[in-house]
Amino acid sequence: MVKRHNKIAGQIYLWLAILIFGASSAITRKLTEIGAQHFIDARNPISLCNVLFVGNICALLVLITIYRRQWNKAILKKISIINWLNLTKVAILSGAIAPALIFQALALTNVNNVVLIGRLEPPLTLALSVFVLKQRVNIWETVGAVTAFIGVTLTIILQPPGQSTMHMGVNIGIGEILSAIGAVALAVSTIISKQHLYKIPLGIYSVFRTALGTIIFFFLALIIYGRDHFTDVFSPFLWQWMLVYGFVIVVLGQSFWIKGLKASTVSVASLVSSFTPLVGILAAYFILGEAPTMAHYIGGSLILMGILLSQIGIRRQASLRTELPKMISTSAQHKVETTIGFKGM
């Protein structure tokens, strides 16, 4: 009875986390719109860079609080130099480059595009797993990945022409391109993690990735945008909103997610997380008033169909095992997190 209660509680925590993560893109865009109404010396105090930088600091504090016991000499000594180098690669790709590209995409295109095009990550990760890791996948996962990929492609090429559009036979927006590149960076990062970092404790992986990613992003922004780019990072107006953002998206989101993973299986967590795109689209509508376009309906329908087919494959694989794996390893978490995409940081 207690075990069943824990499973139910775990699923509730996962659903709460997915509701928060799914709405994160819309909330991020809304914050920047609020900041645009309160300029400081012609600058938006709640710029996307400020949100990402401060949000990462909030996330790091949460992760250190949760995983501080894993950071001890005995565990750290077991990590080889090669693994630290691979951790660095992952931190650069998934902790700095991908978030920066996604945040920039949010500034150039609507949230629905970012949400749906970000779904390029799962099929790309699956393809790389097959060709690089020689991983076997069943027909359901393959068909699901191909269907989702077609959906993402249609979402991109059916976009109406906009201000930041490149004409390459079809009208492709720069924001859409950045979203796709961000998804590629996340997929490559996941493959590196699967191949080399599956034995690294989750706490060390998460804290190191977030910390190094934040530092690298900070210096990249300074190089690209100049020394004054983070002038308003200590603005009281920014922090009053970031306290809300940090508490809801980072503290509650991460806490619910980790609690849910501890009491759930890979298949259950993957199923729940597959609803993230739908939550993202609904959040964009209710928070920002962004109604889906025909491209979103067509591409989104195929993406959701692909997710459903993939879930059938995942459930079938799980049913062949005597025990469903618990969400305690880094590699297992990667398998689920590729279905989530952007989590607000």
KEKE-3310 file (N, C-alpha, C; in steps of 0.2 Angstrom, whole numbers, plus 5000, padded with zeros to 4 digits):
npx = (5004:5010:5020:5012:5006:5017:5021:5010:5011:5023:5020:5011:5020:5028:5019:5016:5028:5030:5020:5025:5037:5033:5027:5037:5043:5034:5032:5044:5045:5035:5040:5050:5043:5036:5047:5051:5042:5046:5059:5076:5086:5085:5086:5081:5078:5074:5080:5083:5095:5098:5088:5091:5104:5103:5093:5100:5109:5100:5095:5107:5109:5099:5101:5114:5110:5102:5110:5122:5129:5134:5145:5159:5176:5179:5170:5173:5187:5186:5182:5188:5200:5197:5183:5180:5183:5174:5162:5164:5162:5149:5143:5146:5139:5125:5123:5127:5128:5116:5105:5107:5105:5091:5085:5088:5081:5068:5067:5066:5056:5039:5033:5027:5033:5046:5044:5038:5048:5059:5056:5064:5074:5072:5070:5082:5091:5088:5092:5106:5109:5107:5116:5129:5130:5126:5114:5099:5083:5065:5052:5042:5047:5056:5047:5039:5049:5053:5040:5039:5050:5046:5035:5041:5049:5039:5033:5043:5045:5033:5030:5024:5031:5042:5049:5062:5068:5075:5077:5077:5074:5063:5053:5062:5063:5075:5074:5068:5078:5088:5082:5082:5096:5099:5092:5099:5112:5108:5105:5117:5124:5117:5121:5135:5134:5127:5136:5149:5147:5138:5141:5143:5139:5122:5121:5133:5135:5124:5126:5139:5137:5128:5134:5147:5141:5134:5145:5152:5142:5140:5153:5153:5142:5147:5158:5151:5141:5146:5154:5144:5133:5127:5123:5111:5110:5109:5098:5084:5071:5072:5076:5065:5056:5063:5064:5051:5051:5062:5058:5046:5049:5062:5065:5052:5049:5061:5062:5050:5052:5063:5059:5048:5055:5062:5052:5047:5046:5056:5048:5035:5039:5044:5032:5024:5031:5030:5020:5024:5026:5012:5007:5016:5011:4998:5000:5007:4996:4987:4994:5001:4993:4995:4989:4989:4995:4992:5003:5007:4997:4997:5011:5012:5002:5008:5019:5015:5008:5019:5026:5017:5017:5031:5030:5022:5032:5042:5035:5032:5045:5048:5039:5045:5055:5060:5060:5056:5067:5072:5072:5086:5099:5111:5111:5098:5090:5093:5087:5074:5073:5076:5064:5058:5064:5066:5068:5067:5079)
npy = (4994:5006:5007:5008:5021:5029:5028:5034:5047:5051:5052:5063:5073:5073:5077:5090:5096:5095:5104:5116:5117:5116:5128:5137:5144:5153:5160:5166:5174:5183:5189:5197:5205:5213:5219:5227:5237:5244:5252:5255:5268:5267:5253:5236:5229:5217:5208:5194:5188:5192:5185:5172:5171:5175:5166:5154:5155:5154:5141:5134:5136:5129:5116:5113:5113:5102:5091:5092:5082:5073:5079:5075:5071:5057:5053:5062:5059:5047:5051:5052:5061:5061:5060:5072:5081:5077:5080:5094:5097:5093:5103:5115:5113:5110:5118:5130:5134:5129:5134:5148:5149:5146:5155:5167:5163:5164:5178:5181:5174:5167:5159:5146:5141:5139:5130:5119:5116:5113:5100:5093:5088:5074:5064:5066:5063:5050:5045:5047:5039:5027:5026:5031:5025:5012:5008:4998:5000:4999:4996:5004:5015:5020:5023:5033:5043:5047:5052:5063:5070:5074:5082:5092:5098:5102:5112:5121:5124:5129:5141:5157:5171:5182:5196:5193:5183:5171:5168:5153:5145:5141:5150:5153:5157:5166:5164:5151:5144:5145:5139:5126:5123:5124:5113:5103:5104:5100:5087:5081:5083:5075:5062:5062:5061:5049:5040:5042:5047:5039:5034:5044:5052:5059:5071:5077:5078:5087:5099:5103:5105:5115:5125:5128:5130:5142:5151:5151:5155:5168:5175:5173:5181:5193:5195:5195:5204:5215:5224:5231:5223:5216:5226:5229:5218:5218:5225:5230:5229:5219:5208:5207:5201:5190:5183:5178:5170:5162:5155:5148:5142:5137:5133:5126:5119:5111:5104:5097:5089:5081:5075:5067:5059:5051:5042:5036:5026:5024:5023:5028:5042:5046:5045:5055:5067:5068:5076:5089:5098:5100:5107:5118:5125:5128:5136:5147:5152:5155:5164:5173:5175:5169:5162:5146:5144:5138:5131:5127:5119:5108:5104:5102:5092:5081:5079:5076:5064:5057:5057:5049:5037:5034:5032:5021:5011:5013:5009:4995:4990:4992:4983:4971:4969:4962:4970:4987:5000:5012:5029:5034:5035:5044:5042:5037:5048:5057:5050:5053:5067:5072:5072:5083:5095:5113:5120:5132:5137)
npz = (5000:5004:4995:4983:4986:4986:4972:4966:4972:4966:4953:4953:4957:4946:4936:4940:4939:4925:4921:4925:4919:4905:4904:4905:4894:4889:4901:4902:4891:4894:4905:4899:4892:4902:4907:4896:4897:4907:4906:4909:4908:4894:4893:4894:4909:4912:4903:4891:4893:4906:4913:4910:4915:4929:4932:4931:4941:4952:4950:4952:4965:4971:4966:4972:4986:4986:4981:4989:4997:4988:4983:4988:4994:4992:4982:4971:4968:4961:4948:4932:4923:4909:4910:4917:4907:4897:4904:4904:4890:4889:4898:4891:4879:4883:4894:4891:4877:4871:4879:4877:4864:4863:4871:4863:4852:4857:4857:4844:4838:4839:4854:4852:4841:4845:4855:4848:4838:4845:4848:4839:4846:4853:4842:4835:4844:4846:4833:4833:4844:4838:4827:4833:4846:4843:4847:4850:4843:4844:4831:4834:4841:4831:4820:4827:4829:4816:4812:4821:4817:4804:4807:4814:4804:4795:4803:4802:4789:4784:4790:4790:4780:4789:4799:4803:4793:4783:4766:4758:4747:4754:4766:4780:4797:4807:4821:4821:4815:4825:4836:4831:4830:4843:4848:4842:4848:4861:4859:4855:4866:4875:4869:4871:4885:4887:4882:4889:4902:4910:4923:4931:4946:4948:4955:4954:4941:4937:4945:4941:4927:4927:4934:4927:4914:4916:4919:4907:4898:4903:4900:4886:4883:4887:4878:4865:4866:4874:4888:4895:4895:4906:4915:4922:4930:4944:4946:4956:4952:4942:4950:4959:4951:4947:4958:4959:4947:4949:4960:4956:4943:4944:4958:4963:4951:4948:4961:4962:4950:4953:4965:4959:4950:4959:4964:4953:4937:4922:4911:4915:4919:4907:4899:4905:4903:4890:4887:4888:4876:4873:4884:4883:4872:4876:4886:4880:4873:4884:4892:4884:4873:4861:4847:4840:4823:4806:4802:4815:4819:4810:4810:4824:4826:4820:4827:4840:4837:4834:4846:4853:4847:4849:4863:4864:4860:4870:4881:4878:4878:4891:4897:4894:4903:4918:4930:4931:4927:4940:4942:4945:4939:4930:4916:4914:4917:4907:4896:4899:4900:4887:4881:4886:4884:4883:4899:4905:4909)
capx = (5000:5014:5023:5008:5005:5023:5021:5005:5013:5028:5017:5008:5025:5030:5014:5017:5035:5029:5016:5029:5042:5030:5025:5043:5045:5029:5033:5051:5043:5030:5044:5054:5038:5035:5053:5051:5037:5050:5066:5081:5091:5084:5088:5076:5081:5073:5082:5083:5102:5098:5084:5095:5110:5100:5089:5105:5111:5095:5095:5113:5108:5094:5105:5119:5106:5099:5115:5128:5132:5138:5152:5164:5182:5179:5167:5177:5193:5184:5180:5194:5201:5193:5176:5179:5183:5167:5158:5165:5159:5142:5142:5146:5133:5118:5123:5128:5126:5109:5100:5108:5101:5084:5083:5088:5075:5062:5067:5065:5050:5034:5034:5025:5039:5052:5041:5038:5055:5063:5055:5069:5079:5071:5072:5089:5095:5087:5096:5113:5110:5108:5122:5135:5130:5124:5108:5094:5077:5060:5049:5037:5051:5058:5041:5038:5054:5052:5034:5040:5054:5042:5031:5046:5051:5033:5032:5048:5044:5026:5030:5023:5037:5042:5054:5068:5067:5080:5074:5082:5069:5057:5055:5064:5065:5081:5073:5067:5085:5092:5079:5084:5103:5099:5090:5105:5117:5106:5105:5124:5126:5115:5124:5141:5133:5126:5142:5154:5145:5133:5142:5144:5133:5118:5122:5139:5134:5119:5129:5145:5135:5125:5139:5151:5137:5133:5151:5154:5137:5142:5158:5151:5138:5151:5162:5147:5137:5150:5154:5139:5127:5124:5123:5105:5109:5107:5092:5079:5065:5074:5076:5058:5052:5067:5062:5045:5053:5067:5054:5041:5052:5068:5064:5047:5050:5066:5060:5045:5054:5068:5054:5044:5059:5064:5047:5044:5050:5058:5042:5030:5042:5044:5025:5021:5035:5029:5015:5027:5024:5005:5007:5019:5006:4992:5003:5008:4989:4983:4999:5003:4988:4998:4985:4992:4994:4991:5009:5008:4992:4999:5017:5011:4999:5012:5024:5011:5007:5026:5027:5012:5020:5037:5028:5021:5038:5045:5031:5034:5052:5048:5036:5049:5060:5057:5059:5057:5072:5071:5075:5091:5105:5111:5108:5091:5087:5094:5082:5067:5074:5076:5057:5055:5066:5068:5065:5067:5086)
capy = (5000:5012:5008:5011:5028:5033:5029:5040:5054:5052:5054:5069:5078:5074:5081:5097:5098:5096:5110:5122:5117:5117:5135:5141:5148:5158:5164:5169:5179:5187:5193:5202:5210:5217:5223:5232:5242:5248:5253:5259:5271:5264:5246:5232:5226:5209:5205:5187:5186:5193:5180:5166:5171:5174:5159:5148:5155:5151:5134:5131:5136:5123:5109:5112:5111:5095:5086:5094:5077:5069:5082:5074:5069:5050:5052:5066:5055:5042:5053:5053:5067:5061:5061:5079:5084:5076:5084:5101:5097:5093:5109:5120:5112:5110:5122:5137:5136:5128:5139:5154:5149:5145:5162:5171:5162:5167:5185:5182:5171:5166:5153:5140:5139:5137:5124:5113:5115:5110:5093:5090:5084:5067:5060:5067:5059:5042:5043:5047:5033:5021:5027:5032:5020:5006:5006:4995:5003:4995:4999:5010:5021:5022:5027:5039:5048:5049:5056:5069:5074:5077:5087:5098:5100:5106:5118:5126:5127:5131:5147:5163:5176:5187:5201:5190:5178:5170:5164:5147:5140:5142:5156:5150:5162:5165:5161:5144:5141:5145:5134:5119:5122:5122:5106:5099:5105:5096:5080:5079:5083:5069:5057:5062:5059:5042:5036:5043:5049:5036:5032:5050:5053:5064:5077:5080:5080:5093:5105:5105:5107:5122:5130:5129:5133:5149:5155:5151:5160:5175:5177:5173:5187:5199:5195:5196:5210:5221:5224:5234:5219:5214:5232:5229:5212:5219:5229:5228:5228:5213:5203:5206:5196:5184:5179:5174:5166:5157:5151:5144:5138:5133:5129:5121:5114:5106:5100:5092:5084:5076:5070:5063:5054:5046:5037:5034:5023:5028:5023:5033:5048:5048:5047:5061:5072:5069:5081:5096:5102:5103:5112:5124:5128:5130:5142:5152:5155:5159:5169:5178:5176:5167:5157:5142:5145:5132:5127:5124:5113:5103:5101:5099:5086:5075:5079:5073:5058:5054:5056:5044:5030:5032:5030:5014:5008:5013:5004:4988:4989:4991:4977:4965:4968:4960:4976:4994:5004:5018:5035:5036:5036:5050:5040:5036:5054:5059:5047:5056:5074:5073:5073:5089:5101:5119:5120:5139:5139)
capz = (5000:5005:4988:4978:4987:4983:4965:4964:4974:4962:4947:4954:4957:4939:4932:4942:4936:4918:4920:4926:4913:4899:4904:4906:4888:4889:4907:4901:4886:4897:4909:4895:4890:4907:4907:4891:4899:4913:4904:4914:4903:4887:4893:4897:4915:4912:4896:4891:4895:4913:4915:4909:4920:4936:4933:4932:4948:4956:4949:4955:4973:4972:4965:4978:4992:4985:4980:4992:5000:4983:4982:4993:4991:4990:4975:4966:4966:4956:4942:4929:4919:4903:4912:4918:4900:4894:4908:4901:4884:4890:4901:4886:4874:4886:4899:4889:4870:4869:4882:4874:4857:4864:4873:4858:4848:4860:4856:4837:4835:4844:4859:4849:4836:4850:4859:4843:4834:4850:4848:4835:4850:4854:4836:4833:4850:4845:4828:4835:4848:4834:4823:4837:4851:4841:4852:4846:4845:4841:4826:4836:4842:4824:4816:4831:4828:4809:4812:4824:4813:4799:4810:4815:4797:4792:4807:4800:4782:4783:4793:4785:4781:4795:4799:4803:4789:4777:4760:4756:4744:4758:4771:4787:4801:4811:4827:4820:4814:4832:4840:4829:4832:4851:4849:4840:4854:4867:4857:4855:4873:4878:4867:4875:4892:4887:4880:4894:4909:4914:4929:4935:4950:4945:4958:4952:4934:4937:4948:4937:4921:4928:4936:4921:4909:4918:4919:4900:4895:4905:4897:4879:4882:4887:4872:4860:4867:4877:4895:4899:4894:4912:4919:4926:4933:4951:4947:4961:4948:4939:4956:4962:4946:4946:4964:4957:4942:4952:4965:4953:4938:4947:4965:4963:4945:4950:4967:4960:4945:4957:4969:4955:4947:4964:4965:4947:4933:4916:4906:4918:4918:4899:4897:4908:4900:4883:4887:4888:4870:4873:4889:4881:4867:4879:4890:4875:4872:4889:4895:4879:4868:4855:4845:4835:4816:4803:4803:4822:4819:4805:4813:4831:4826:4818:4833:4845:4835:4834:4853:4855:4844:4853:4870:4864:4860:4877:4886:4876:4880:4898:4899:4893:4908:4925:4934:4927:4931:4944:4940:4949:4936:4925:4909:4914:4917:4900:4892:4900:4899:4880:4879:4890:4880:4887:4906:4908:4911)
cpx = (5004:5018:5019:5007:5011:5023:5016:5007:5019:5025:5014:5014:5028:5025:5015:5023:5034:5025:5020:5034:5039:5028:5031:5044:5040:5030:5039:5049:5039:5035:5048:5049:5036:5041:5053:5046:5040:5057:5070:5086:5091:5086:5082:5080:5080:5074:5083:5090:5102:5094:5088:5101:5108:5096:5094:5108:5106:5095:5101:5112:5104:5098:5110:5115:5104:5105:5122:5132:5136:5145:5157:5171:5182:5176:5171:5183:5192:5183:5187:5194:5197:5186:5175:5179:5177:5162:5158:5162:5152:5139:5141:5140:5127:5118:5124:5125:5118:5104:5101:5104:5094:5081:5083:5083:5069:5061:5065:5059:5045:5036:5032:5030:5044:5050:5041:5044:5059:5062:5059:5074:5078:5073:5079:5093:5094:5091:5103:5114:5111:5114:5129:5135:5128:5118:5103:5087:5071:5057:5045:5041:5054:5053:5039:5043:5054:5046:5035:5045:5051:5038:5035:5048:5045:5032:5037:5046:5038:5025:5028:5029:5036:5048:5061:5068:5072:5076:5079:5078:5062:5058:5056:5067:5072:5080:5071:5074:5089:5089:5081:5091:5103:5097:5096:5110:5115:5106:5112:5126:5124:5118:5131:5140:5131:5132:5148:5153:5140:5134:5143:5138:5129:5119:5128:5138:5129:5123:5135:5142:5132:5130:5144:5147:5136:5139:5152:5149:5139:5147:5157:5147:5142:5155:5157:5143:5140:5149:5148:5132:5123:5123:5117:5104:5107:5101:5087:5073:5066:5073:5069:5054:5056:5066:5056:5047:5057:5063:5050:5045:5058:5067:5059:5048:5055:5065:5055:5047:5059:5064:5051:5049:5061:5059:5044:5049:5051:5052:5037:5033:5042:5037:5023:5025:5033:5023:5017:5025:5017:5004:5010:5014:5000:4994:5004:5001:4986:4988:5000:4998:4990:4993:4989:4991:4993:4997:5010:5003:4994:5006:5016:5007:5003:5017:5021:5010:5014:5028:5023:5015:5027:5035:5026:5027:5042:5041:5032:5040:5052:5045:5040:5054:5056:5056:5060:5062:5070:5075:5081:5098:5105:5109:5101:5087:5088:5089:5075:5068:5074:5068:5054:5057:5068:5064:5066:5074:5091)
cpy = (5006:5013:5011:5019:5032:5034:5034:5047:5056:5055:5061:5075:5079:5078:5089:5100:5100:5102:5116:5122:5119:5125:5140:5146:5154:5163:5169:5175:5185:5192:5199:5207:5215:5222:5228:5238:5247:5249:5257:5261:5268:5256:5242:5228:5219:5207:5197:5184:5187:5187:5173:5166:5171:5168:5153:5149:5152:5143:5130:5131:5130:5116:5108:5110:5104:5090:5088:5088:5073:5073:5081:5071:5062:5049:5056:5062:5050:5044:5055:5059:5067:5062:5069:5083:5083:5080:5092:5102:5098:5100:5115:5119:5113:5115:5130:5138:5135:5132:5146:5155:5149:5152:5167:5170:5164:5175:5186:5179:5169:5159:5146:5137:5136:5130:5118:5111:5112:5103:5089:5086:5077:5063:5060:5063:5052:5040:5042:5041:5027:5021:5027:5026:5013:5003:5003:4998:4999:4999:5005:5016:5024:5026:5033:5045:5051:5054:5063:5073:5078:5083:5093:5102:5105:5112:5123:5129:5130:5138:5153:5168:5181:5192:5198:5183:5177:5166:5159:5142:5141:5147:5152:5156:5161:5162:5154:5141:5140:5140:5127:5118:5120:5115:5101:5098:5100:5089:5077:5079:5077:5062:5056:5059:5052:5038:5036:5044:5045:5034:5038:5051:5059:5071:5081:5083:5087:5099:5107:5108:5114:5127:5132:5132:5140:5153:5156:5156:5167:5178:5178:5180:5193:5200:5198:5203:5216:5220:5227:5229:5217:5220:5231:5222:5212:5223:5226:5226:5221:5207:5202:5201:5190:5180:5175:5168:5160:5152:5146:5139:5134:5129:5124:5116:5109:5101:5095:5087:5079:5072:5065:5057:5049:5040:5035:5030:5027:5028:5028:5040:5051:5049:5053:5067:5073:5074:5088:5100:5105:5108:5118:5128:5131:5136:5148:5156:5158:5164:5174:5179:5174:5161:5153:5144:5138:5128:5124:5118:5107:5099:5098:5093:5080:5074:5075:5066:5054:5052:5050:5037:5029:5030:5023:5009:5007:5009:4997:4986:4987:4985:4971:4964:4966:4965:4982:4998:5010:5023:5038:5037:5042:5048:5040:5043:5058:5057:5051:5064:5076:5075:5079:5095:5107:5119:5127:5141:5134)
cpz = (5000:4998:4983:4979:4985:4976:4963:4966:4969:4955:4947:4954:4950:4935:4934:4939:4929:4916:4920:4920:4906:4898:4904:4900:4888:4895:4905:4896:4889:4902:4905:4893:4895:4908:4902:4892:4905:4911:4909:4909:4896:4887:4896:4903:4915:4905:4897:4894:4903:4916:4915:4915:4927:4937:4934:4939:4953:4956:4952:4962:4975:4972:4970:4984:4992:4985:4984:4995:4995:4982:4988:4990:4988:4983:4970:4964:4961:4949:4938:4925:4913:4905:4913:4911:4896:4897:4905:4895:4885:4893:4896:4881:4877:4891:4897:4882:4869:4873:4879:4868:4858:4866:4868:4853:4850:4859:4849:4834:4841:4848:4856:4844:4840:4853:4854:4840:4839:4851:4843:4839:4851:4848:4834:4838:4848:4839:4829:4840:4844:4830:4827:4842:4849:4845:4847:4848:4841:4835:4828:4837:4835:4820:4820:4829:4821:4809:4815:4820:4807:4801:4812:4809:4794:4796:4805:4793:4780:4786:4788:4786:4786:4794:4798:4799:4783:4772:4757:4752:4747:4763:4778:4791:4805:4817:4827:4819:4821:4836:4838:4831:4839:4852:4847:4845:4859:4865:4857:4862:4877:4876:4871:4882:4892:4886:4886:4901:4913:4921:4934:4939:4948:4948:4955:4945:4933:4939:4943:4930:4922:4929:4930:4915:4910:4917:4911:4897:4897:4901:4889:4878:4882:4881:4866:4860:4871:4884:4899:4898:4900:4917:4924:4930:4940:4952:4952:4957:4944:4945:4959:4957:4946:4953:4963:4952:4945:4957:4961:4948:4940:4953:4964:4957:4947:4956:4965:4955:4949:4961:4965:4952:4952:4965:4959:4942:4926:4912:4909:4917:4911:4897:4899:4904:4893:4882:4887:4882:4871:4878:4887:4876:4871:4884:4886:4874:4878:4893:4890:4874:4861:4852:4840:4828:4813:4803:4810:4822:4816:4809:4820:4831:4825:4824:4838:4843:4835:4842:4856:4853:4848:4860:4870:4864:4866:4881:4884:4878:4887:4900:4898:4898:4914:4930:4930:4931:4934:4941:4945:4946:4931:4918:4909:4914:4910:4896:4893:4898:4891:4877:4882:4886:4885:4894:4909:4910:4907)
residu = (MET:VAL:LYS:ARG:HIS:ASN:LYS:ILE:ALA:GLY:GLN:ILE:TYR:LEU:TRP:LEU:ALA:ILE:LEU:ILE:PHE:GLY:ALA:SER:SER:ALA:ILE:THR:ARG:LYS:LEU:THR:GLU:ILE:GLY:ALA:GLN:HIS:PHE:ILE:ASP:ALA:ARG:ASN:PRO:ILE:SER:LEU:CYS:ASN:VAL:LEU:PHE:VAL:GLY:ASN:ILE:CYS:ALA:LEU:LEU:VAL:LEU:ILE:THR:ILE:TYR:ARG:ARG:GLN:TRP:ASN:LYS:ALA:ILE:LEU:LYS:LYS:ILE:SER:ILE:ILE:ASN:TRP:LEU:ASN:LEU:THR:LYS:VAL:ALA:ILE:LEU:SER:GLY:ALA:ILE:ALA:PRO:ALA:LEU:ILE:PHE:GLN:ALA:LEU:ALA:LEU:THR:ASN:VAL:ASN:ASN:VAL:VAL:LEU:ILE:GLY:ARG:LEU:GLU:PRO:PRO:LEU:THR:LEU:ALA:LEU:SER:VAL:PHE:VAL:LEU:LYS:GLN:ARG:VAL:ASN:ILE:TRP:GLU:THR:VAL:GLY:ALA:VAL:THR:ALA:PHE:ILE:GLY:VAL:THR:LEU:THR:ILE:ILE:LEU:GLN:PRO:PRO:GLY:GLN:SER:THR:MET:HIS:MET:GLY:VAL:ASN:ILE:GLY:ILE:GLY:GLU:ILE:LEU:SER:ALA:ILE:GLY:ALA:VAL:ALA:LEU:ALA:VAL:SER:THR:ILE:ILE:SER:LYS:GLN:HIS:LEU:TYR:LYS:ILE:PRO:LEU:GLY:ILE:TYR:SER:VAL:PHE:ARG:THR:ALA:LEU:GLY:THR:ILE:ILE:PHE:PHE:PHE:LEU:ALA:LEU:ILE:ILE:TYR:GLY:ARG:ASP:HIS:PHE:THR:ASP:VAL:PHE:SER:PRO:PHE:LEU:TRP:GLN:TRP:MET:LEU:VAL:TYR:GLY:PHE:VAL:ILE:VAL:VAL:LEU:GLY:GLN:SER:PHE:TRP:ILE:LYS:GLY:LEU:LYS:ALA:SER:THR:VAL:SER:VAL:ALA:SER:LEU:VAL:SER:SER:PHE:THR:PRO:LEU:VAL:GLY:ILE:LEU:ALA:ALA:TYR:PHE:ILE:LEU:GLY:GLU:ALA:PRO:THR:MET:ALA:HIS:TYR:ILE:GLY:GLY:SER:LEU:ILE:LEU:MET:GLY:ILE:LEU:LEU:SER:GLN:ILE:GLY:ILE:ARG:ARG:GLN:ALA:SER:LEU:ARG:THR:GLU:LEU:PRO:LYS:MET:ILE:SER:THR:SER:ALA:GLN:HIS:LYS:VAL:GLU:THR:THR:ILE:GLY:PHE:LYS:GLY:MET)
# end
